[in-house]
């Protein structure tokens, strides 16, 4: 295999010398030194066991074997150049498949905004997978992962897209029947609908009391769910009080279908990240998706 690679590495320099009948002009075309071209051709001749070029102080000419090899190498070199040009275009313009993994609660936001991405890049095909897995964010076929929470690995390239706010809400009907808590400590007498993380652990509620730093509060209730849309449906149906991210409830609060409680104690939530492997961060497809996600979540502010 090494010999084949070494053999082929001299074909391009030879081809351009044969085209120009000049080592100097071939070197200028390739952007290397004349000596480098001369050595590459000499190594190629040595491996082939034939003389491809006859050289004098003034003239470079093809031998009969060189003429034959020149003809045969034309298609190979043209394919190489075409492949190189295609790679350059692929790096510059998003096209083809890009695999994106996103948390369940982020999926609806991305899907709603997706036409902006696919209209701008019509040759880009987005493979969207919903997952809340914490480990193995970047499987072999995943280019970008969008997750809520702190970075999970220092080896990944990460960009913060949005810092949501925790919002505690209930339906108007539930508050009419049970009243409204005035302080986080009063939640003990209310039915609190809770979210469980991918490891099955109930997520604590967070509040910032006065000038103190946000702190977790353990609450209890009759329902635990592992998907945000189910939690949102449960609280909208009047089952209890729930704490969700601001982007999940903004429209419902504005329309009066939900009411924010304990708003004086609201706290910032964990950041939303886009993460990718370092070797994939330079891909035009990956850059396009991350820029799109940054713009999409930036509109939530």
NUKOLKE-116864 format. One line per 10 residues: number of its first residue (from 1); their letters; for each residue z, x, y of N, C-alpha, C. Coordinates in nm, 3 decimals, decimal comma. Each point is the difference from the previous one (the first is absolute). Layout:
BEGIN
NUM = a = Z:X:Y:Z:X:Y:Z:X:Y ~ ...
***
This chain:
BEGIN
1 = xxxxxxxxxx = 0,000:0,083:-0,120:0,000:-0,083:0,120:0,000:0,087:0,126 ~ 0,083:0,107:0,002:0,006:0,088:0,116:-0,135:0,065:0,024 ~ -0,066:0,044:-0,107:-0,130:0,063:0,015:-0,100:-0,097:0,058 ~ 0,003:-0,127:-0,044:-0,093:-0,099:0,053:0,024:-0,022:0,148 ~ 0,126:-0,006:0,042:0,032:-0,018:0,141:-0,047:0,120:0,081 ~ 0,028:0,121:-0,049:-0,044:0,120:0,070:-0,151:0,005:0,011 ~ -0,067:-0,042:-0,109:-0,147:-0,001:0,000:-0,052:-0,093:0,108 ~ 0,055:-0,119:0,005:-0,052:-0,100:0,093:0,035:0,034:0,144 ~ 0,112:0,074:0,021:0,040:0,033:0,137:-0,103:0,086:0,071 ~ -0,087:0,070:-0,076:-0,102:0,083:0,063:-0,132:-0,071:0,021
11 = xxxxxxxxxx = -0,014:-0,121:-0,053:-0,127:-0,071:0,009:-0,033:-0,036:0,143 ~ 0,098:-0,050:0,074:-0,026:-0,043:0,138:-0,042:0,117:0,089 ~ 0,073:0,113:-0,002:-0,048:0,115:0,078:-0,141:0,044:-0,040 ~ -0,026:0,008:-0,132:-0,135:0,039:-0,044:-0,105:-0,096:0,053 ~ 0,027:-0,130:-0,010:-0,098:-0,100:0,042:-0,037:0,019:0,147 ~ 0,099:0,022:0,084:-0,029:0,014:0,143:-0,069:0,132:0,032 ~ 0,030:0,104:-0,077:-0,075:0,125:0,017:-0,145:-0,023:-0,040 ~ -0,020:-0,070:-0,112:-0,136:-0,028:-0,047:-0,076:-0,087:0,099 ~ 0,067:-0,093:0,066:-0,064:-0,086:0,098:-0,039:0,078:0,125 ~ 0,090:0,091:0,044:-0,022:0,074:0,124:-0,068:0,135:-0,021
21 = xxxxxxxxxx = 0,006:0,047:-0,126:-0,043:0,137:-0,032:0,068:0,101:0,093 ~ 0,129:-0,029:0,022:0,079:0,086:0,088:0,148:-0,020:-0,032 ~ 0,070:0,110:-0,029:0,144:-0,009:-0,022:0,072:-0,034:0,130 ~ -0,047:0,056:0,110:0,067:-0,022:0,128:-0,009:-0,147:0,041 ~ -0,121:-0,058:-0,007:-0,015:-0,139:0,040:0,074:-0,095:-0,095 ~ 0,003:0,033:-0,129:0,076:-0,081:-0,095:0,149:0,005:0,033 ~ 0,050:0,118:0,036:0,141:0,016:0,035:0,034:-0,081:0,125 ~ -0,090:0,002:0,099:0,023:-0,078:0,122:0,004:-0,150:-0,030 ~ -0,089:-0,044:-0,089:-0,003:-0,142:-0,037:0,129:-0,041:-0,071 ~ 0,052:0,086:-0,084:0,120:-0,031:-0,078:0,128:0,029:0,076
31 = xxxxxxxxxx = -0,010:0,074:0,111:0,118:0,032:0,079:0,087:0,106:-0,063 ~ -0,062:0,094:-0,073:0,073:0,110:-0,063:-0,070:0,131:0,037 ~ 0,055:0,111:-0,048:-0,061:0,129:0,031:-0,119:0,028:-0,092 ~ -0,090:0,088:0,048:-0,115:0,041:-0,080:0,046:0,069:-0,128 ~ 0,106:0,079:0,011:0,053:0,071:-0,118:0,048:-0,098:-0,105 ~ 0,064:-0,111:0,043:0,050:-0,099:-0,095:-0,114:-0,066:-0,075 ~ -0,110:-0,030:0,070:-0,116:-0,060:-0,064:-0,061:0,099:-0,099 ~ -0,013:0,124:0,041:-0,059:0,102:-0,087:0,080:0,018:-0,128 ~ 0,134:0,004:0,013:0,085:0,015:-0,118:-0,009:-0,121:-0,091 ~ -0,005:-0,120:0,058:-0,008:-0,122:-0,081:-0,129:-0,002:-0,081
41 = xxxxxxxxxx = -0,111:0,038:0,061:-0,128:0,001:-0,070:-0,001:0,108:-0,108 ~ 0,058:0,115:0,030:0,005:0,109:-0,098:0,081:-0,042:-0,122 ~ 0,114:-0,068:0,022:0,081:-0,047:-0,113:-0,076:-0,104:-0,082 ~ -0,076:-0,087:0,067:-0,079:-0,101:-0,070:-0,105:0,068:-0,088 ~ -0,070:0,100:0,054:-0,101:0,071:-0,077:0,062:0,070:-0,120 ~ 0,120:0,055:0,020:0,067:0,070:-0,110:0,035:-0,096:-0,112 ~ 0,046:-0,117:0,035:0,039:-0,097:-0,104:-0,122:-0,058:-0,070 ~ -0,110:-0,020:0,075:-0,122:-0,051:-0,062:-0,073:0,107:-0,079 ~ 0,023:0,126:0,035:-0,066:0,110:-0,069:-0,144:0,018:0,042 ~ -0,038:-0,050:0,118:-0,137:0,016:0,051:0,006:0,032:0,148
51 = xxxxxxxxxx = -0,109:0,055:0,052:-0,012:0,027:0,142:-0,069:-0,119:0,065 ~ 0,065:-0,059:0,098:-0,057:-0,118:0,066:-0,073:0,037:0,129 ~ 0,046:0,107:0,063:-0,057:0,040:0,128:-0,034:0,149:-0,002 ~ -0,114:0,034:0,060:-0,030:0,141:0,022:0,028:0,030:0,146 ~ 0,073:0,108:0,025:0,045:0,030:0,134:-0,055:0,135:0,045 ~ -0,035:0,005:0,125:-0,032:0,128:0,063:0,067:-0,001:0,136 ~ -0,017:0,106:0,076:0,065:0,005:0,131:-0,056:-0,106:0,094 ~ -0,120:-0,048:-0,026:-0,063:-0,096:0,092:-0,032:-0,135:-0,064 ~ -0,018:-0,004:-0,130:-0,054:-0,120:-0,065:0,092:-0,047:-0,112 ~ 0,018:-0,132:-0,007:0,066:-0,064:-0,114:-0,103:-0,093:-0,065
61 = xxxxxxxxxx = -0,021:0,017:-0,130:-0,099:-0,081:-0,070:0,058:-0,052:-0,131 ~ -0,053:-0,110:-0,045:0,042:-0,058:-0,127:-0,074:0,065:-0,115 ~ 0,072:0,032:-0,107:-0,063:0,045:-0,123:-0,054:-0,124:-0,073 ~ -0,082:0,016:-0,102:-0,045:-0,118:-0,076:0,117:-0,084:-0,051 ~ 0,107:0,070:-0,050:0,118:-0,073:-0,047:0,070:-0,069:0,118 ~ -0,002:0,068:0,115:0,062:-0,059:0,119:-0,072:-0,125:0,046 ~ -0,134:0,001:-0,006:-0,077:-0,118:0,039:0,034:-0,120:-0,089 ~ 0,009:0,026:-0,131:0,034:-0,107:-0,093:0,141:-0,055:0,027 ~ 0,094:0,093:0,020:0,138:-0,042:0,022:0,014:-0,072:0,135 ~ -0,079:0,042:0,099:0,000:-0,065:0,130:-0,040:-0,147:-0,011
71 = xxxxxxxxxx = -0,105:-0,025:-0,077:-0,046:-0,138:-0,018:0,105:-0,083:-0,072 ~ 0,058:0,059:-0,105:0,098:-0,073:-0,079:0,130:-0,025:0,077 ~ 0,032:0,086:0,093:0,127:-0,012:0,072:-0,009:-0,096:0,118 ~ -0,123:-0,037:0,039:-0,016:-0,082:0,120:0,074:-0,134:-0,014 ~ -0,018:-0,066:-0,114:0,063:-0,131:-0,021:0,152:0,012:-0,004 ~ 0,049:0,106:-0,066:0,145:0,018:-0,010:0,062:0,023:0,137 ~ -0,062:0,083:0,082:0,053:0,029:0,133:-0,008:-0,125:0,088 ~ -0,108:-0,074:-0,012:-0,013:-0,123:0,078:0,111:-0,098:-0,036 ~ 0,032:-0,008:-0,131:0,108:-0,088:-0,044:0,135:0,046:0,054 ~ 0,020:0,131:0,001:0,124:0,055:0,056:0,015:-0,037:0,147
81 = xxxxxxxxxx = -0,105:0,020:0,076:0,006:-0,031:0,142:0,021:-0,151:0,023 ~ -0,065:-0,081:-0,081:0,017:-0,145:0,014:0,143:-0,040:-0,033 ~ 0,057:0,060:-0,105:0,138:-0,028:-0,035:0,097:0,042:0,108 ~ -0,026:0,116:0,059:0,085:0,048:0,108:-0,007:-0,093:0,121 ~ -0,119:-0,045:0,033:-0,017:-0,092:0,112:0,069:-0,133:-0,027 ~ -0,007:-0,045:-0,125:0,064:-0,126:-0,036:0,151:0,011:0,012 ~ 0,056:0,113:-0,043:0,144:0,021:0,013:0,042:0,003:0,146 ~ -0,079:0,063:0,084:0,032:0,005:0,143:-0,001:-0,140:0,060 ~ -0,099:-0,081:-0,040:-0,004:-0,137:0,050:0,119:-0,081:-0,049 ~ 0,037:0,022:-0,128:0,113:-0,073:-0,057:0,130:0,035:0,072
91 = xxxxxxxxxx = 0,014:0,126:0,040:0,121:0,041:0,073:0,001:-0,059:0,140 ~ -0,117:-0,020:0,058:-0,008:-0,045:0,139:0,000:-0,152:0,013 ~ -0,058:-0,070:-0,095:-0,015:-0,145:0,010:0,060:-0,068:-0,123 ~ 0,097:-0,089:0,019:0,062:-0,069:-0,114:-0,103:-0,080:-0,079 ~ -0,002:0,019:-0,131:-0,089:-0,075:-0,086:0,050:0,013:-0,144 ~ -0,040:-0,093:-0,084:0,041:0,005:-0,139:0,139:-0,059:-0,020 ~ 0,062:0,034:-0,111:0,127:-0,060:-0,041:0,120:0,071:0,063 ~ 0,099:-0,079:0,041:0,129:0,054:0,041:0,108:-0,090:-0,060 ~ 0,096:0,063:-0,069:0,103:-0,075:-0,072:0,129:0,000:0,081 ~ 0,046:-0,120:0,034:0,118:-0,016:0,086:0,106:-0,077:-0,077
101 = xxxxxxxxxx = 0,122:0,054:-0,002:0,114:-0,069:-0,060:0,094:-0,042:0,113 ~ 0,041:-0,127:0,001:0,087:-0,047:0,107:0,110:-0,090:-0,054 ~ 0,113:-0,001:0,067:0,110:-0,089:-0,037:-0,044:-0,146:0,011 ~ 0,066:-0,086:-0,076:-0,037:-0,141:-0,001:0,013:-0,062:0,139 ~ 0,104:0,034:0,074:0,021:-0,065:0,130:-0,099:0,049:0,105 ~ -0,064:0,116:-0,024:-0,098:0,052:0,096:-0,141:-0,047:-0,031 ~ -0,024:-0,041:-0,125:-0,134:-0,040:-0,042:-0,064:-0,108:0,087 ~ 0,070:-0,110:0,030:-0,063:-0,106:0,081:-0,043:0,048:0,138 ~ 0,077:0,089:0,061:-0,036:0,051:0,133:-0,130:0,080:-0,009 ~ -0,011:0,085:-0,102:-0,120:0,082:-0,015:-0,122:-0,084:-0,031
111 = xxxxxxxxxx = 0,015:-0,096:-0,090:-0,114:-0,084:-0,039:-0,050:-0,080:0,119 ~ 0,091:-0,051:0,082:-0,040:-0,079:0,117:-0,080:0,083:0,100 ~ 0,033:0,130:0,009:-0,067:0,087:0,097:-0,118:0,075:-0,060 ~ -0,020:-0,011:-0,132:-0,100:0,082:-0,070:-0,142:-0,012:0,054 ~ -0,044:-0,117:0,048:-0,137:-0,009:0,053:-0,030:0,102:0,110 ~ 0,102:0,039:0,077:-0,022:0,100:0,105:-0,041:0,133:-0,060 ~ 0,056:0,034:-0,116:-0,033:0,126:-0,067:-0,137:-0,007:-0,068 ~ -0,023:-0,105:-0,076:-0,124:-0,009:-0,077:-0,122:-0,029:0,087 ~ 0,022:-0,063:0,115:-0,111:-0,021:0,093:-0,040:0,131:0,065 ~ 0,099:0,080:0,034:-0,029:0,130:0,063:-0,064:0,097:-0,099
121 = xxxxxxxxxx = 0,045:-0,005:-0,127:-0,052:0,090:-0,102:-0,053:-0,084:-0,117 ~ -0,119:-0,055:0,010:-0,052:-0,092:-0,102:-0,022:0,064:-0,136 ~ -0,008:0,133:-0,006:-0,020:0,066:-0,129:0,131:0,040:-0,066 ~ 0,111:-0,036:0,060:0,132:0,030:-0,056:0,046:-0,115:-0,089 ~ 0,045:0,031:-0,122:0,048:-0,100:-0,095:0,150:0,025:-0,023 ~ 0,083:-0,096:0,040:0,145:0,015:-0,008:0,051:-0,062:-0,129 ~ 0,068:0,081:-0,080:0,068:-0,050:-0,120:0,149:-0,012:0,036 ~ 0,048:-0,123:0,014:0,137:-0,023:0,046:0,089:-0,042:-0,117 ~ 0,106:0,075:-0,022:0,096:-0,031:-0,106:0,136:-0,028:0,063 ~ 0,063:-0,110:-0,040:0,133:-0,034:0,048:0,104:0,055:-0,097
131 = xxxxxxxxxx = 0,094:0,077:0,053:0,103:0,060:-0,084:0,118:0,041:0,087 ~ 0,120:-0,015:-0,056:0,121:0,045:0,069:0,063:0,119:-0,071 ~ -0,077:0,065:-0,087:0,054:0,117:-0,070:0,042:0,107:0,099 ~ 0,117:0,058:-0,027:0,050:0,106:0,085:-0,046:0,136:-0,050 ~ 0,002:0,018:-0,131:-0,042:0,128:-0,058:-0,150:-0,001:-0,026 ~ -0,059:0,119:0,002:-0,142:0,013:-0,028:-0,088:-0,077:0,096 ~ 0,031:0,011:0,130:-0,076:-0,076:0,099:-0,149:0,029:-0,010 ~ -0,034:0,128:-0,018:-0,141:0,037:-0,004:-0,042:0,033:-0,142 ~ -0,035:-0,105:-0,072:-0,052:0,020:-0,134:-0,137:0,066:0,011 ~ -0,056:0,034:-0,111:-0,125:0,077:0,000:-0,112:-0,072:0,076
141 = xxxxxxxxxx = 0,000:-0,134:-0,004:-0,110:-0,074:0,062:0,039:-0,064:0,133 ~ 0,112:0,042:0,060:0,044:-0,055:0,129:-0,022:0,102:0,111 ~ -0,071:-0,042:0,105:-0,027:0,090:0,111:0,105:-0,010:0,110 ~ 0,043:-0,123:0,030:0,099:-0,023:0,104:0,101:-0,102:-0,050 ~ 0,129:0,023:0,030:0,104:-0,097:-0,034:0,074:-0,040:0,127 ~ 0,022:-0,130:0,017:0,077:-0,053:0,113:0,131:-0,055:-0,053 ~ 0,109:0,050:0,052:0,131:-0,037:-0,051:0,100:-0,020:0,114 ~ 0,102:-0,083:-0,029:0,110:-0,021:0,093:0,116:0,087:-0,045 ~ 0,055:0,079:0,091:0,115:0,083:-0,033:-0,022:0,145:0,034 ~ 0,101:0,079:-0,027:-0,006:0,143:0,031:-0,101:0,069:-0,090
151 = xxxxxxxxxx = -0,046:0,117:0,044:-0,092:0,080:-0,081:0,064:0,032:-0,134 ~ -0,080:-0,003:-0,104:0,052:0,026:-0,134:-0,030:0,142:-0,047 ~ -0,089:0,072:0,068:-0,035:0,134:-0,044:-0,045:0,083:0,119 ~ 0,050:0,122:0,007:-0,038:0,090:0,108:-0,136:0,063:-0,024 ~ -0,057:-0,021:-0,119:-0,130:0,060:-0,033:-0,116:-0,087:0,047 ~ 0,029:-0,123:0,047:-0,105:-0,091:0,042:-0,018:0,005:0,151 ~ -0,122:-0,031:0,044:-0,027:-0,016:0,143:0,036:-0,143:0,038 ~ 0,085:-0,016:0,101:0,054:-0,132:0,033:-0,019:-0,030:0,148 ~ -0,030:-0,128:0,031:-0,008:-0,045:0,139:0,076:-0,131:0,013 ~ 0,088:-0,008:0,100:0,072:-0,124:0,026:-0,094:-0,096:0,072
161 = xxxxxxxxxx = -0,015:-0,121:-0,056:-0,090:-0,100:0,056:0,074:-0,098:0,091 ~ 0,124:-0,032:-0,037:0,073:-0,105:0,073:0,148:0,008:-0,037 ~ 0,085:-0,030:0,097:0,144:-0,010:-0,026:0,041:-0,146:0,022 ~ 0,014:-0,076:-0,108:0,032:-0,142:0,014:0,146:-0,023:0,039 ~ 0,030:-0,123:0,036:0,136:-0,042:0,034:0,045:-0,102:-0,104 ~ 0,125:0,012:-0,043:0,055:-0,100:-0,089:0,028:-0,127:0,080 ~ -0,044:-0,115:-0,052:0,024:-0,128:0,065:0,067:-0,093:-0,100 ~ 0,112:-0,059:0,042:0,075:-0,092:-0,085:-0,036:-0,142:0,041 ~ -0,047:-0,080:-0,096:-0,056:-0,132:0,033:0,048:-0,107:-0,098 ~ -0,014:-0,124:0,044:0,025:-0,117:-0,084:-0,086:-0,114:0,054
171 = xxxxxxxxxx = -0,016:-0,103:-0,080:-0,078:-0,115:0,046:0,085:-0,087:0,092 ~ -0,061:-0,074:0,091:0,077:-0,091:0,086:0,082:-0,100:-0,081 ~ -0,056:-0,047:-0,112:0,070:-0,097:-0,085:0,127:0,061:-0,059 ~ -0,010:0,123:-0,049:0,118:0,065:-0,059:0,108:0,019:0,106 ~ -0,035:0,043:0,119:0,099:0,022:0,106:0,061:-0,131:0,046 ~ -0,078:-0,108:-0,001:0,054:-0,130:0,038:0,105:-0,047:-0,101 ~ -0,018:0,035:-0,126:0,093:-0,042:-0,106:0,121:0,092:-0,012 ~ -0,018:0,130:0,026:0,106:0,096:-0,028:0,052:0,075:0,122 ~ -0,063:-0,017:0,113:0,041:0,075:0,117:-0,062:0,139:0,002 ~ 0,033:0,077:0,104:-0,060:0,133:0,017:0,109:0,105:0,013
181 = xxxxxxxxxx = -0,015:0,114:-0,068:0,102:0,106:0,012:-0,005:0,062:0,140 ~ 0,117:0,034:0,053:0,009:0,064:0,130:0,009:0,151:-0,010 ~ 0,051:0,047:-0,113:0,013:0,145:-0,024:-0,037:0,029:-0,145 ~ -0,043:0,124:-0,030:-0,035:0,033:-0,139:0,112:-0,029:-0,099 ~ 0,125:0,017:0,040:0,111:-0,024:-0,093:0,005:-0,144:-0,047 ~ -0,053:-0,094:0,078:0,004:-0,141:-0,036:-0,102:-0,036:-0,109 ~ -0,086:0,094:-0,036:-0,100:-0,029:-0,104:0,063:-0,026:-0,136 ~ 0,125:0,037:-0,015:0,069:-0,019:-0,129:0,006:-0,147:-0,039 ~ -0,005:-0,090:0,098:0,008:-0,144:-0,032:-0,139:-0,068:-0,006 ~ -0,105:0,082:0,004:-0,135:-0,054:-0,005:-0,073:0,046:-0,127
191 = xxxxxxxxxx = -0,097:-0,081:-0,042:-0,084:0,038:-0,114:-0,106:0,097:0,050 ~ 0,009:0,127:-0,042:-0,092:0,103:0,046:-0,103:0,030:-0,108 ~ -0,126:-0,013:0,034:-0,109:0,024:-0,093:-0,037:0,147:0,008 ~ 0,000:0,067:-0,114:-0,010:0,147:0,004:-0,126:0,051:-0,069 ~ -0,042:0,116:0,049:-0,114:0,071:-0,057:0,053:0,112:-0,088 ~ -0,067:0,023:-0,115:0,038:0,111:-0,087:-0,111:0,104:0,004 ~ 0,038:0,128:0,001:-0,099:0,107:0,008:-0,066:0,024:-0,136 ~ -0,101:0,089:-0,008:-0,070:0,022:-0,128:0,090:0,044:-0,114 ~ 0,119:0,050:0,033:0,094:0,040:-0,106:0,093:-0,114:-0,039 ~ -0,020:-0,118:0,060:0,080:-0,116:-0,034:0,132:-0,009:0,074
201 = xxxxxxxxxx = 0,019:0,080:0,105:0,126:-0,001:0,073:-0,012:-0,088:0,124 ~ 0,100:-0,089:0,027:-0,005:-0,081:0,122:-0,001:0,089:0,124 ~ -0,088:-0,031:0,093:-0,010:0,077:0,124:0,105:-0,051:0,098 ~ 0,086:0,086:0,052:0,102:-0,047:0,096:-0,064:-0,044:0,131 ~ 0,071:-0,082:0,074:-0,047:-0,040:0,132:0,054:0,098:0,102 ~ -0,078:0,019:0,106:0,035:0,100:0,101:0,021:-0,066:0,135 ~ 0,109:0,043:0,066:0,031:-0,049:0,134:0,051:0,115:0,085 ~ -0,027:-0,009:0,130:0,052:0,097:0,096:0,097:-0,075:0,091 ~ 0,129:0,026:-0,016:0,101:-0,070:0,077:0,035:0,080:0,125 ~ -0,026:-0,062:0,114:0,025:0,060:0,132:-0,070:0,136:0,010
211 = xxxxxxxxxx = 0,074:0,105:0,036:-0,063:0,131:0,020:0,002:0,084:-0,127 ~ 0,046:-0,056:-0,109:0,011:0,076:-0,124:-0,136:0,014:-0,068 ~ -0,009:0,101:-0,087:-0,122:0,019:-0,077:-0,016:-0,112:-0,102 ~ -0,122:-0,034:-0,039:-0,020:-0,104:-0,101:0,077:0,032:-0,128 ~ 0,053:-0,102:-0,063:0,076:0,019:-0,123:-0,038:-0,108:-0,100 ~ 0,010:0,029:-0,130:-0,036:-0,099:-0,102:0,112:-0,101:-0,022 ~ -0,040:-0,122:-0,031:0,096:-0,107:-0,030:-0,039:-0,062:-0,133 ~ 0,094:-0,007:-0,091:-0,025:-0,066:-0,128:0,021:-0,150:0,017 ~ -0,097:-0,079:-0,047:0,009:-0,145:0,010:-0,017:-0,059:-0,140 ~ 0,032:-0,127:-0,014:-0,012:-0,067:-0,130:-0,076:-0,131:0,018
221 = xxxxxxxxxx = -0,058:-0,046:-0,110:-0,072:-0,125:0,005:-0,055:-0,038:-0,135 ~ -0,075:-0,109:-0,003:-0,044:-0,060:-0,126:-0,136:0,047:-0,046 ~ -0,067:0,085:0,078:-0,136:0,039:-0,036:-0,025:0,146:0,031 ~ -0,062:0,069:-0,098:-0,049:0,136:0,021:-0,146:0,003:-0,044 ~ -0,087:0,058:0,081:-0,142:0,006:-0,033:-0,051:0,141:0,024 ~ -0,110:0,034:-0,066:-0,055:0,135:0,014:-0,131:0,004:0,078 ~ -0,036:-0,114:0,061:-0,121:-0,003:0,082:0,030:-0,069:0,133 ~ -0,048:0,062:0,107:0,031:-0,050:0,133:-0,054:-0,138:0,028 ~ -0,120:-0,032:-0,053:-0,057:-0,132:0,029:0,081:-0,111:-0,066 ~ 0,061:0,029:-0,115:0,086:-0,099:-0,065:0,128:-0,020:0,080
231 = xxxxxxxxxx = 0,054:0,107:0,053:0,120:-0,010:0,083:-0,030:-0,081:0,126 ~ -0,115:0,023:0,058:-0,040:-0,073:0,119:-0,017:-0,149:-0,030 ~ -0,059:-0,031:-0,117:-0,016:-0,140:-0,039:0,135:-0,067:-0,022 ~ 0,094:0,075:-0,060:0,132:-0,056:-0,027:0,077:-0,032:0,127 ~ -0,003:0,091:0,097:0,073:-0,026:0,124:-0,069:-0,108:0,082 ~ -0,132:-0,008:-0,006:-0,073:-0,103:0,074:0,029:-0,138:-0,057 ~ 0,036:-0,005:-0,129:0,028:-0,129:-0,066:0,143:-0,047:0,022 ~ 0,077:0,078:0,075:0,136:-0,043:0,032:0,104:0,037:-0,104 ~ -0,028:0,103:-0,082:0,095:0,038:-0,105:0,116:0,085:0,050 ~ -0,012:0,062:0,115:0,107:0,086:0,048:-0,047:0,086:0,116
241 = xxxxxxxxxx = 0,071:0,111:0,020:-0,033:0,097:0,104:-0,060:0,123:-0,067 ~ -0,097:0,061:0,064:-0,062:0,121:-0,055:-0,022:0,101:0,111 ~ -0,008:0,126:-0,040:-0,033:0,107:0,095:-0,132:0,061:-0,042 ~ -0,098:-0,004:0,091:-0,133:0,051:-0,030:-0,048:0,087:0,115 ~ -0,117:0,063:-0,019:-0,056:0,081:0,108:-0,061:-0,090:0,106 ~ -0,001:0,049:0,123:-0,048:-0,080:0,113:-0,144:-0,048:-0,020 ~ -0,087:0,086:-0,055:-0,140:-0,040:-0,012:-0,021:-0,112:-0,100 ~ 0,100:-0,025:-0,085:-0,012:-0,107:-0,098:0,035:-0,136:0,058 ~ 0,079:-0,003:0,107:0,052:-0,128:0,050:-0,035:-0,030:0,145 ~ -0,069:0,091:0,068:-0,026:-0,018:0,143:-0,065:-0,135:0,031
251 = xxxxxxxxxx = -0,108:-0,034:-0,070:-0,070:-0,125:0,028:0,086:-0,120:-0,036 ~ 0,074:0,008:-0,109:0,084:-0,113:-0,043:0,112:-0,026:0,100 ~ 0,057:0,105:0,056:0,104:-0,016:0,102:-0,061:-0,057:0,128 ~ -0,117:0,052:0,037:-0,066:-0,048:0,122:-0,037:-0,148:-0,012 ~ -0,038:-0,044:-0,121:-0,040:-0,139:-0,021:0,119:-0,093:-0,024 ~ 0,119:0,056:-0,011:0,119:-0,081:-0,022:0,027:-0,036:-0,144 ~ -0,080:0,054:-0,092:0,024:-0,030:-0,142:0,117:0,079:-0,055 ~ 0,033:0,112:0,064:0,119:0,075:-0,031:0,074:0,030:0,130 ~ 0,131:0,024:-0,012:0,082:0,031:0,117:0,069:0,134:-0,025 ~ -0,009:0,089:0,097:0,070:0,128:-0,014:0,147:-0,018:0,034
261 = xxxxxxxxxx = 0,085:0,053:-0,087:0,145:-0,001:0,023:0,049:0,144:0,009 ~ 0,114:0,018:0,059:0,062:0,132:0,013:-0,095:0,099:0,069 ~ -0,082:-0,051:0,094:-0,097:0,087:0,066:0,066:0,106:0,086 ~ 0,126:-0,019:0,039:0,071:0,101:0,079:0,036:0,122:-0,084 ~ -0,012:-0,014:-0,130:0,039:0,109:-0,090:-0,119:0,058:-0,076 ~ -0,119:-0,030:0,047:-0,120:0,043:-0,072:-0,006:0,152:-0,011 ~ -0,065:0,048:-0,106:-0,003:0,144:-0,029:-0,143:0,042:-0,035 ~ -0,031:0,126:0,030:-0,130:0,055:-0,040:-0,004:0,017:-0,151 ~ -0,117:-0,028:-0,059:-0,015:0,013:-0,144:-0,061:0,134:-0,038 ~ -0,023:0,022:-0,128:-0,062:0,126:-0,046:-0,145:0,008:0,042
271 = xxxxxxxxxx = -0,052:0,120:0,026:-0,138:0,013:0,048:-0,102:-0,032:-0,108 ~ -0,116:-0,041:0,045:-0,115:-0,019:-0,089:-0,085:0,125:0,008 ~ -0,027:0,061:-0,116:-0,074:0,125:-0,007:-0,135:-0,018:-0,068 ~ -0,094:0,083:0,040:-0,122:0,024:-0,078:0,012:0,140:-0,056 ~ -0,014:0,015:-0,130:0,014:0,132:-0,062:-0,124:0,030:-0,084 ~ -0,034:0,128:-0,002:-0,113:0,046:-0,080:0,025:0,143:-0,042 ~ -0,072:0,045:-0,101:0,012:0,138:-0,044:-0,070:0,091:0,101 ~ 0,051:0,123:0,020:-0,062:0,091:0,099:-0,149:0,020:-0,022 ~ -0,042:0,012:-0,126:-0,141:0,026:-0,026:-0,088:-0,121:0,028 ~ 0,061:-0,120:0,011:-0,079:-0,119:0,030:0,004:-0,038:0,147
281 = xxxxxxxxxx = 0,090:0,062:0,076:0,019:-0,039:0,139:-0,122:0,031:0,086 ~ -0,086:0,091:-0,046:-0,118:0,037:0,078:-0,121:-0,088:-0,030 ~ 0,012:-0,088:-0,099:-0,110:-0,089:-0,036:-0,026:-0,100:0,113 ~ -0,128:-0,023:0,029:-0,036:-0,098:0,103:0,048:-0,139:-0,038 ~ -0,006:-0,033:-0,129:0,046:-0,131:-0,046:0,149:-0,017:0,025 ~ 0,078:0,102:-0,033:0,145:-0,007:0,018:0,035:-0,007:0,148 ~ -0,067:0,082:0,081:0,027:-0,002:0,144:-0,031:-0,138:0,058 ~ -0,110:-0,061:-0,046:-0,038:-0,132:0,052:0,106:-0,105:-0,034 ~ 0,052:0,003:-0,122:0,101:-0,098:-0,042:0,130:0,020:0,077 ~ 0,042:0,125:0,016:0,126:0,026:0,071:-0,013:-0,038:0,147
291 = xxxxxxxxxx = -0,113:0,031:0,062:-0,020:-0,040:0,140:-0,002:-0,152:0,013 ~ -0,064:-0,068:-0,096:-0,003:-0,146:-0,001:0,140:-0,057:-0,015 ~ 0,079:0,057:-0,092:0,137:-0,049:-0,019:0,086:0,025:0,123 ~ -0,019:0,115:0,064:0,077:0,031:0,121:-0,031:-0,102:0,109 ~ -0,126:-0,032:0,018:-0,040:-0,100:0,102:0,054:-0,137:-0,036 ~ -0,011:-0,038:-0,128:0,043:-0,133:-0,044:0,149:-0,019:0,023 ~ 0,081:0,095:-0,043:0,144:-0,015:0,017:0,044:0,025:0,144 ~ -0,082:0,078:0,074:0,032:0,022:0,141:-0,006:-0,130:0,080 ~ -0,084:-0,093:-0,044:-0,010:-0,129:0,071:0,124:-0,086:-0,020 ~ 0,085:0,036:-0,096:0,121:-0,080:-0,025:0,109:0,030:0,102
301 = x = -0,014:0,111:0,072:0,106:0,041:0,093:0,005:-0,092:0,121
***
